[in-house]
Amino acid sequence: MIQAMLSGRTIKERALELGFDLAGIAPLEVWRDLEFSRQWVAKGFNGEMRYLENPKRFDPLLVLPSAKSVICVGLIYNAPLPYSTEVEEKRIPNSESRSQKAEGSQFPISAPTPHAWISRYAWGRDYHEIMRAKLEQLRAAIQDSAPEAETRVFVDTGPIIERSFARFSGIGWTGKNTCIINQEKGSWLFLGVILCSLELAADLPAPDRCGSCTACLEACPTGALVEPYAMDASRCISYLTIELRGSIPNEFRAKMGGSVFGCDICQDVCPWNSSRQLSVFSHQQTPPQHERPLDPREVARPALTTIQQFNPMVVEPARLRFSDRAVADQVATDHGPRTTDPVGFSLFNPPLEALASISEEDFRSIFAHSPIKRAKYRGWLRNLAVAMGNSGDVRLAPWLERMARHPDPIVREHAAWALERLRGEQL
């Protein structure tokens, strides 16, 4: 047991040295959580994500029969920029709701063109690549010390439910929004695991600190959080904009606002991710006792990423080409009618018009190493059409008219819906 504890501690220390922000050891026996996930799938909450039905997800021994421990790591991706809820408040005068804006207002011709929201995790380089490289380094370190150890690495792509093991490893608890939340660092975390045949001493699970808070449930526009700790993914904006390949159900389109890839709302409103902090405390910066907040949920801000590749990508003008110059010239920009090639833009709160200017060739090139590629170009245009329809800005009609002539019926369908919404024919 002493040797196991030393080995576990050594592995966790090495994980932190490699740049992970959190590390813990979970036991293999998390059957209750895995059974919850199996029942979740049985209820159809996975929507069209059939890969979540893989029996291996509910029994890690089907993945690695010799497994005895699970090494869990977390990597912060939070960039120092406003949340989607903060940006939305600035977009809408007098704190009007998103639905009021869409239903009752139109932008004056001199106003800036509307912007879209891309989920925070997708602003930079694909996390699978970065996490996998670090995990492979950790696995190599384990096998250097224990050549006989069998290991398997997973980053959200294999039949392992990372968050179930992460909860038991002590790196965070499962919040009511179903995200892993760490008391000191918040929930902006990528998770990775290594199944390991070594018998390592497990850490204690983190206590649930959600309390009576229901901010995430109340804020979800589509009601995807059907109850605390349970999400119907088929209603989630992230699912609708990324995983769903066909038509977005009519009942959800108007509720999606400007989201074109993913959604951050349930994390934005979480008190443990509060943005009203005076300073950021990390394990390397311990504040004096008298400066420590009495209740971290009131003033705490989650830690920020130290990985430059997780900051928002900037799309350079040289990488963009209009596939339809006539349409491009018709559309107004923040500075009047467009008469030149597009300017560069950031994936943080990008202009809808700029995103619409991305051709299919651009899409494949720009997002080759981005999570955004998962939506496919057809899904990208579909999502842009819905966001344009929700913008209330008729200046985007030329873009939608072009999409309404697209050869793909899914794109045409959503463009037609958006045009009707802009023209007040559908609310």
Salt bridges, closest charged atoms under 4 A:
GLU17 OE1 - ARG14 NH1 3.29
ASP33 OD1 - ARG167 NH2 2.74
GLU35 OE2 - ARG38 NH2 2.62
GLU53 OE2 - ARG50 NH1 3.21
GLU88 OE1 - ARG91 NH1 2.87
GLU88 OE2 - ARG98 NE 3.55
ASP126 OD1 - HIS128 ND1 2.65
ASP126 OD2 - LYS373 NZ 2.87
GLU129 OE1 - ARG125 NE 2.91
GLU129 OE2 - HIS369 ND1 2.95
GLU136 OE2 - ARG132 NH2 3.23
GLU136 OE1 - ARG139 NH2 2.84
ASP156 OD2 - HIS128 NE2 3.74
ASP203 OD1 - LYS12 NZ 2.79
GLU243 OE2 - ARG374 NE 2.87
GLU291 OE2 - HIS290 NE2 3.65
ASP295 OD1 - ARG297 NE 3.49
ASP324 OD2 - ARG402 NE 3.59
ASP341 OD1 - ARG325 NH2 2.84
GLU353 OE2 - ARG338 NH2 3.32
GLU360 OE2 - ARG364 NH1 3.58
GLU361 OE2 - ARG321 NH2 3.86
ASP362 OD1 - ARG321 NH2 2.59
ASP393 OD2 - ARG395 NH2 2.63
GLU401 OE2 - ARG423 NH2 3.07
ASP408 OD2 - ARG378 NH1 3.47
GLU413 OE2 - ARG253 NH2 2.64
